C-alpha cells in the first residue's frame, strides 16, 4: 500500500479512494495512536469533527464519528465550517483531536480527511506515519481493543462553533472595515455563512456570490480557482475589492477595484508591511515556499524584510514559522498563516486583515499590492505520469539544466510532484511570458516522455 497521507491529509475520490471503511479505520487508528502517545492520559478524550458541504462529507462524517466513538473518544460535531474554524475550535475547546472532512479546492467528487492535534495544529509526519501503520496492521485482521459500556464515546452536536469562530475573527482585527464595499466569493463551500457574517459584523458593505452550497456545486466555476465571476462582480458593483475562498476556506485570493487578480504573494507582501509597521512581524521576516514569485523575493529584499523559503505545502511553512518564531507565512495559492491568531491557513482571516489594511490606510488594493511586481510565471500540470521519479530521472534533470541555462538570472524552473493530486507540476518563471510558456511546454513534454 502506498503512503495514504499527502501534504494535506488523506485525499481522493470519495467512495472510490476514500471510502467509509477507510475513514472509519483511520479514525480508530488515530485515536489509538494518540492514546499510546499519551495525548489522552488522565482524562476522557474529546474530538472536534467538521466538514465542508460536499455530499460525500455526510457519510464520511458518520464514519469518522463512528470510528472515534467506538475507540472511546467523545465527539463534538460542529457541522459545516471552514478548516481553520475546526482547527481554532480544537484549540479553543481544549479538544485532544480535530478532524476536518474536505478536499479543499479539489472538484466535488473528491474528499479528504485531515487530523489536527491538541491546540489545533496539524499532526507531525511521524504521527501520521504511525496512524497509517496502525490502520494497515488492523486492516489485515489484528483486532482492536474496544471499550464497552460507559467506555464508548458519546456524540453531540455543537452549534456554538459558528459564533465562537466569527467572534474570534472580529476580535483579532486591528481596525474596522466601515466604508469598504467588498464582494465575497465563497465557492459554495464551507465559509458560505462564516465569511459574509464576519465581514458584515466588521462594518463592510458586503456583496456575495457562491453562497448557496447544495453538496454538489462546491468549487464549480467559482471561488479561488475560478476568479472570473468575482472579477466581473467587483467591477459591476463598484467594490473596493473582492475576496475569493476555496471549498474549505483555508485560502484567500483577492481582486482589486479594476478586476485585476491579487495573488497570495502580493497579499503576503501587503500584510508583511502592515505587520512590520504595527511591530508584530517578528524577526522582520516572512516565510514562503519555493513557488513564490521572484518578484516577491525582490520586493521583500528591497523593503528590508527577510524571506525564508520552504518546500511547497502550508504544513512546511508552518513548521518553519513555529521553529523560528516567525509570525507570518504563506503560499502563492493564497494559504496565509498569521500565527498569532491561527494555527493554519485561514482565508477569512486573511481577507479581513487585507481589507483592514485598505480601511486603515485609505489606499486602494492596487496601490498596496504594487509593492511587488509579479514576474510572468507559467504552471503546467502533467497528469498520468509516475510522479515518484521526478527527482531521479536523468532525462528530466538534463532538460531542467538546459532550461535554467536558457533563462539565466531572470528566471527559474521548478518541478515537483503534487502532494494532493496524481500529477507533476512544472513551473517556469521568466522576464517574458512567451519565453516562460515555451520553456514550460517543452519541459511538460519531457515529463510525459520520461515519466509516462
FENRATA-V456397 format. One record per residue. RES is the residue in three letters. PSI is psi in radians with two decimals (* if undefined). Layout:
# FENRATA-V456397
RES:PSI ; RES:PSI
This chain:
# FENRATA-V456397
UNK:2.22 ; UNK:2.89 ; UNK:2.25 ; UNK:-0.74 ; UNK:2.23 ; UNK:-2.73 ; UNK:-0.24 ; UNK:0.96 ; UNK:-2.81 ; UNK:2.22 ; UNK:2.55 ; UNK:-3.05 ; UNK:2.16 ; UNK:2.34 ; UNK:0.05 ; UNK:-1.17 ; UNK:-0.82 ; UNK:1.67 ; UNK:2.94 ; UNK:-0.65 ; UNK:-0.73 ; UNK:-0.79 ; UNK:-0.76 ; UNK:-0.83 ; UNK:-0.72 ; UNK:-0.62 ; UNK:-0.76 ; UNK:-0.78 ; UNK:-0.74 ; UNK:-0.75 ; UNK:-0.77 ; UNK:-0.74 ; UNK:-0.76 ; UNK:-0.59 ; UNK:-0.78 ; UNK:-0.53 ; UNK:-0.09 ; UNK:0.10 ; UNK:-0.61 ; UNK:0.05 ; UNK:2.27 ; UNK:0.05 ; UNK:2.91 ; UNK:2.26 ; UNK:2.55 ; UNK:2.48 ; UNK:2.53 ; UNK:2.24 ; UNK:2.18 ; UNK:3.02 ; UNK:2.88 ; UNK:3.13 ; UNK:0.07 ; UNK:2.48 ; UNK:-0.70 ; UNK:-0.36 ; UNK:-0.41 ; UNK:-0.87 ; UNK:-0.54 ; UNK:-0.66 ; UNK:-0.77 ; UNK:-0.69 ; UNK:-0.77 ; UNK:-0.80 ; UNK:-0.75 ; UNK:-0.75 ; UNK:-0.81 ; UNK:-0.82 ; UNK:-0.64 ; UNK:-0.37 ; UNK:0.12 ; UNK:0.28 ; UNK:2.22 ; UNK:2.48 ; UNK:2.31 ; UNK:1.93 ; UNK:1.98 ; UNK:-0.06 ; UNK:-2.63 ; UNK:1.91 ; UNK:2.76 ; UNK:2.72 ; UNK:-0.84 ; UNK:-0.44 ; UNK:-0.72 ; UNK:-0.72 ; UNK:-0.79 ; UNK:-0.82 ; UNK:-0.56 ; UNK:-0.74 ; UNK:-0.82 ; UNK:-0.56 ; UNK:0.03 ; UNK:0.49 ; UNK:2.73 ; UNK:-0.29 ; UNK:2.52 ; UNK:2.53 ; UNK:2.22 ; UNK:2.27 ; UNK:1.89 ; UNK:2.62 ; UNK:0.41 ; UNK:-2.05 ; UNK:-0.06 ; UNK:2.84 ; UNK:2.82 ; UNK:-0.69 ; UNK:-0.40 ; UNK:2.77 ; UNK:3.06 ; UNK:2.85 ; UNK:2.18 ; UNK:2.29 ; UNK:2.48 ; UNK:2.45 ; UNK:3.06 ; UNK:2.40 ; UNK:-0.16 ; UNK:0.30 ; UNK:2.60 ; UNK:2.56 ; UNK:2.54 ; UNK:2.65 ; UNK:-0.68 ; UNK:-0.69 ; UNK:-0.68 ; UNK:-0.73 ; UNK:-0.71 ; UNK:-0.67 ; UNK:-0.77 ; UNK:-0.73 ; UNK:-0.73 ; UNK:-0.73 ; UNK:-0.79 ; UNK:-0.68 ; UNK:-0.82 ; UNK:-0.36 ; UNK:-0.51 ; UNK:0.14 ; UNK:-0.37 ; UNK:2.16 ; UNK:2.55 ; UNK:2.66 ; UNK:2.04 ; UNK:2.36 ; UNK:2.76 ; UNK:3.01 ; UNK:-2.29 ; UNK:-0.13 ; UNK:-0.25 ; UNK:2.71 ; UNK:2.61 ; UNK:2.59 ; UNK:2.28 ; UNK:2.68 ; UNK:2.34 ; UNK:1.69 ; UNK:-0.26 ; UNK:-0.16 ; UNK:-0.68 ; UNK:-0.96 ; UNK:-0.64 ; UNK:-0.77 ; UNK:-0.78 ; UNK:-0.74 ; UNK:-0.67 ; UNK:-0.80 ; UNK:-0.80 ; UNK:-0.63 ; UNK:-0.41 ; UNK:-0.04 ; UNK:2.42 ; UNK:-0.42 ; UNK:2.88 ; UNK:2.98 ; UNK:0.33 ; UNK:2.35 ; UNK:-0.19 ; UNK:2.47 ; UNK:2.15 ; UNK:2.35 ; UNK:2.26 ; UNK:2.23 ; UNK:1.93 ; UNK:0.11 ; UNK:0.39 ; UNK:0.70 ; UNK:-2.69 ; UNK:-0.33 ; UNK:0.27 ; UNK:-0.54 ; UNK:-0.72 ; UNK:-0.92 ; UNK:-0.85 ; UNK:-0.66 ; UNK:-0.78 ; UNK:-0.81 ; UNK:-0.67 ; UNK:-0.80 ; UNK:-0.52 ; UNK:-0.09 ; UNK:-0.03 ; UNK:2.66 ; UNK:2.15 ; UNK:2.30 ; UNK:2.34 ; UNK:2.58 ; UNK:2.76 ; UNK:0.60 ; UNK:0.48 ; UNK:1.14 ; UNK:2.39 ; UNK:0.22 ; UNK:-0.30 ; UNK:-0.31 ; UNK:0.18 ; UNK:2.29 ; UNK:0.19 ; UNK:1.66 ; UNK:0.29 ; UNK:3.14 ; UNK:-2.92 ; UNK:-0.30 ; UNK:-0.13 ; UNK:1.57 ; UNK:-0.01 ; UNK:-0.80 ; UNK:-0.73 ; UNK:-0.76 ; UNK:-0.80 ; UNK:-0.69 ; UNK:-0.66 ; UNK:-0.80 ; UNK:-0.77 ; UNK:-0.72 ; UNK:0.00 ; UNK:0.68 ; UNK:2.79 ; UNK:-0.56 ; UNK:2.87 ; UNK:2.58 ; UNK:2.28 ; UNK:2.33 ; UNK:2.92 ; UNK:-3.03 ; UNK:-0.61 ; UNK:0.11 ; UNK:0.62 ; UNK:0.02 ; UNK:2.76 ; UNK:2.14 ; UNK:2.81 ; UNK:2.86 ; UNK:2.32 ; UNK:3.14 ; UNK:-0.40 ; UNK:0.03 ; UNK:0.28 ; UNK:2.43 ; UNK:2.47 ; UNK:1.94 ; UNK:-3.08 ; UNK:-0.63 ; UNK:-0.79 ; UNK:-0.69 ; UNK:-0.77 ; UNK:-0.73 ; UNK:-0.77 ; UNK:-0.81 ; UNK:-0.60 ; UNK:-0.77 ; UNK:-0.67 ; UNK:-0.75 ; UNK:-0.62 ; UNK:-0.73 ; UNK:-0.62 ; UNK:-0.11 ; UNK:0.35 ; UNK:0.05 ; UNK:1.50 ; UNK:2.32 ; UNK:0.13 ; UNK:0.84 ; UNK:2.66 ; UNK:2.47 ; UNK:2.29 ; UNK:3.02 ; UNK:3.03 ; UNK:-0.18 ; UNK:-0.18 ; UNK:2.51 ; UNK:2.48 ; UNK:-0.53 ; UNK:-0.55 ; UNK:-0.77 ; UNK:-0.76 ; UNK:-0.75 ; UNK:-0.75 ; UNK:-0.70 ; UNK:-0.76 ; UNK:-0.63 ; UNK:0.02 ; UNK:0.44 ; UNK:2.27 ; UNK:2.30 ; UNK:2.11 ; UNK:2.16 ; UNK:2.52 ; UNK:3.12 ; UNK:2.85 ; UNK:2.35 ; UNK:2.23 ; UNK:-0.37 ; UNK:-0.62 ; UNK:-0.58 ; UNK:-0.80 ; UNK:-0.73 ; UNK:-0.76 ; UNK:-0.72 ; UNK:-0.78 ; UNK:-0.69 ; UNK:-0.68 ; UNK:-0.03 ; UNK:0.45 ; UNK:2.72 ; UNK:-0.34 ; UNK:2.36 ; UNK:2.96 ; UNK:-3.00 ; UNK:2.76 ; UNK:-0.50 ; UNK:-0.18 ; UNK:0.01 ; UNK:1.97 ; UNK:2.26 ; UNK:2.09 ; UNK:1.67 ; UNK:-0.38 ; UNK:-0.36 ; UNK:-0.11 ; UNK:2.65 ; UNK:-0.02 ; UNK:3.07 ; UNK:2.35 ; UNK:1.80 ; UNK:-0.67 ; UNK:-0.79 ; UNK:-0.76 ; UNK:-0.82 ; UNK:-0.72 ; UNK:-0.75 ; UNK:-0.62 ; UNK:-0.80 ; UNK:-0.64 ; UNK:-0.60 ; UNK:-0.70 ; UNK:-0.81 ; UNK:-0.68 ; UNK:-0.53 ; UNK:-0.40 ; UNK:0.16 ; UNK:2.73 ; UNK:2.81 ; UNK:-0.66 ; UNK:-0.71 ; UNK:-0.82 ; UNK:-0.78 ; UNK:-0.30 ; UNK:-0.05 ; UNK:-0.41 ; UNK:2.62 ; UNK:2.07 ; UNK:2.17 ; UNK:2.55 ; UNK:2.32 ; UNK:2.26 ; UNK:2.27 ; UNK:2.16 ; UNK:2.20 ; UNK:2.22 ; UNK:1.84 ; UNK:2.99 ; UNK:0.75 ; UNK:2.90 ; UNK:1.58 ; UNK:-0.28 ; UNK:-0.28 ; UNK:0.21 ; UNK:-0.72 ; UNK:-0.06 ; UNK:-0.16 ; UNK:2.08 ; UNK:-0.66 ; UNK:-0.73 ; UNK:-0.71 ; UNK:-0.70 ; UNK:-0.74 ; UNK:-0.68 ; UNK:-0.76 ; UNK:-0.73 ; UNK:-0.68 ; UNK:-0.72 ; UNK:-0.67 ; UNK:-0.68 ; UNK:-0.69 ; UNK:-0.56 ; UNK:-2.63 ; UNK:-0.16 ; UNK:0.20 ; UNK:3.08 ; UNK:2.89 ; UNK:2.44 ; UNK:2.16 ; UNK:2.34 ; UNK:2.66 ; UNK:2.44 ; UNK:2.44 ; UNK:-0.17 ; UNK:-0.19 ; UNK:2.72 ; UNK:1.23 ; UNK:2.95 ; UNK:2.35 ; UNK:2.26 ; UNK:2.06 ; UNK:2.27 ; UNK:2.31 ; UNK:2.40 ; UNK:2.87 ; UNK:-0.41 ; UNK:2.27 ; UNK:-0.64 ; UNK:-0.67 ; UNK:-0.74 ; UNK:-0.75 ; UNK:-0.74 ; UNK:-0.81 ; UNK:-0.74 ; UNK:-0.71 ; UNK:-0.76 ; UNK:-0.76 ; UNK:-0.64 ; UNK:-0.69 ; UNK:-0.69 ; UNK:-0.70 ; UNK:-0.77 ; UNK:-0.77 ; UNK:-0.63 ; UNK:-0.56 ; UNK:-0.09 ; UNK:*
